[in-house]
Amino acid sequence: MKLKLNEAVSSPNDLRGLISELGDYAKWYGQNAIKKQVHAKHISHEQPELSPAAKAILQEWASEHPVTRASLDELIQSLERHVKDARVMTITLAAPATTGIKKQLTAWCRDNVAPDVLVRFEFNQTLLGGMVVRFGSHIYDWSLRRQILDGRTKFPEVLRNV
């Protein structure tokens, strides 16, 4: 089963955070399952706090798999393989990306590039505006700085006409 990652989980670090959350949940789930089997008096019904992205992954997984400790471990291993093997696109902006921008760009990349792509966001103030995209061995520079540098021979002409 190919899991669909939430747009909030864009980068490899986001996915590692999700794996950590699911690992804590799997540990809690396994401990409670053992306590139920041995009829322990104290069973913790208070599960670890999960992010909306972790809840969505768990719900999607549970729709096709029984929820057991082994099944949760399988989910975590699948996500760890994805972190290791996934194609990563790096988008560099002139300022730190807001959550909304990250979600929009990640959704666009997953719709138009690859559904399993991970997107790493960086920022570099010297870009002035626009973005630089690195994917594999390709670099696409749509920055304002690049446009100014490319048009530097036209700049004096523009100033003379002002």
C-alpha positions in Angstrom: 0.0 0.0 0.0 1.3 3.4 -1.0 0.6 5.9 1.8 -0.5 9.5 0.8 1.5 11.9 2.9 -0.3 15.0 4.2 1.0 18.4 2.8 2.1 19.3 6.3 4.7 16.5 6.0 6.8 18.0 3.3 10.5 17.5 4.1 12.6 14.5 5.3 12.8 16.1 8.8 9.0 16.4 8.9 8.7 12.7 8.0 11.2 11.8 10.7 9.1 13.7 13.2 6.1 11.8 12.1 8.0 8.5 12.5 9.0 9.5 16.0 5.3 10.2 16.9 4.2 6.9 15.5 7.0 5.1 17.3 5.8 6.6 20.6 2.2 5.6 19.8 3.3 2.0 18.8 5.2 1.6 22.1 2.2 2.8 24.1 -0.1 0.6 22.1 2.1 -2.5 22.6 2.4 -1.9 26.3 -1.4 -1.6 26.7 -2.0 -4.7 24.6 0.3 -6.7 26.9 -1.5 -5.2 30.0 -4.9 -6.3 28.6 -3.6 -9.8 27.9 -2.4 -10.3 31.5 -5.4 -8.5 32.9 -3.4 -5.8 34.6 -5.2 -3.4 37.0 -3.7 -0.2 35.6 -4.2 0.2 31.8 -3.4 3.7 30.5 -6.2 4.9 28.2 -4.4 8.2 27.7 -2.6 7.7 24.4 0.3 9.9 23.3 -0.7 13.2 21.6 -0.6 12.8 17.8 -0.5 15.5 15.2 -3.2 15.7 12.5 -0.7 14.3 10.0 0.0 11.3 12.3 -3.7 10.7 12.9 -4.3 10.8 9.1 -1.6 8.2 8.4 -2.9 5.9 11.2 -6.4 6.1 9.9 -5.3 5.4 6.3 -3.2 2.5 7.5 -5.9 1.1 9.7 -8.4 1.1 6.8 -6.4 -1.7 5.2 -4.4 -3.3 8.1 -5.3 -4.6 11.5 -3.9 -2.3 14.2 -1.4 -4.4 16.1 2.1 -3.7 17.4 3.6 -5.7 14.5 1.4 -3.8 12.0 2.5 -0.4 13.5 6.1 -1.5 13.3 5.5 -2.4 9.6 4.1 1.1 9.0 7.1 2.8 10.7 9.5 0.7 8.6 7.7 1.6 5.5 8.0 5.3 6.4 11.7 4.9 7.2 12.3 3.3 3.8 10.5 6.3 2.3 12.8 8.8 4.0 15.8 6.9 2.8 14.6 6.3 -0.8 12.5 9.3 -1.6 13.4 11.9 -4.2 13.9 15.3 -2.5 13.3 18.6 -4.1 14.9 21.7 -2.5 13.1 25.0 -2.8 15.1 28.1 -1.7 13.1 31.3 -1.1 14.2 34.8 -0.2 12.5 34.5 3.2 11.5 31.6 5.5 8.4 29.9 4.0 5.2 30.1 5.9 3.2 27.0 6.7 0.6 27.9 4.1 3.3 28.4 1.4 4.9 25.1 2.3 1.6 23.3 2.0 0.8 24.9 -1.3 4.2 24.2 -2.9 4.3 20.7 -1.5 0.8 19.9 -2.8 1.7 21.3 -6.2 5.0 19.3 -6.4 3.1 16.1 -5.4 0.4 16.7 -8.0 2.8 17.8 -10.8 6.2 16.2 -10.1 5.8 13.0 -8.1 3.2 11.9 -5.5 5.9 10.7 -3.1 8.4 13.6 -3.5 9.7 15.3 -0.3 10.3 19.0 -0.4 13.0 20.7 1.7 12.6 24.4 2.2 15.5 26.8 2.7 15.9 30.5 2.5 18.6 32.9 1.3 18.0 36.7 1.6 20.4 37.4 -1.3 17.8 36.0 -3.8 15.7 39.2 -3.2 12.6 37.4 -4.4 11.5 34.5 -6.5 12.9 31.0 -5.9 15.6 28.6 -6.8 14.6 24.9 -7.2 17.0 22.0 -7.0 15.8 18.5 -8.1 18.3 15.8 -8.8 21.1 17.3 -10.9 18.9 20.2 -12.2 18.8 23.7 -10.8 16.2 26.2 -11.9 16.8 29.8 -10.8 13.8 32.0 -10.9 15.1 34.5 -8.5 14.9 38.3 -8.8 18.7 38.4 -8.2 19.3 36.2 -11.3 17.0 38.4 -13.4 18.8 41.6 -12.3 22.2 39.9 -13.0 21.0 38.7 -16.4 19.8 42.2 -17.3 22.7 44.2 -15.9 23.7 45.4 -19.4 20.2 46.8 -19.9 20.2 48.5 -16.5 22.1 51.7 -17.6 19.9 52.0 -20.6 16.8 51.8 -18.4 18.2 54.5 -16.1 19.0 56.8 -19.1 15.3 56.6 -20.1 13.9 57.4 -16.7 
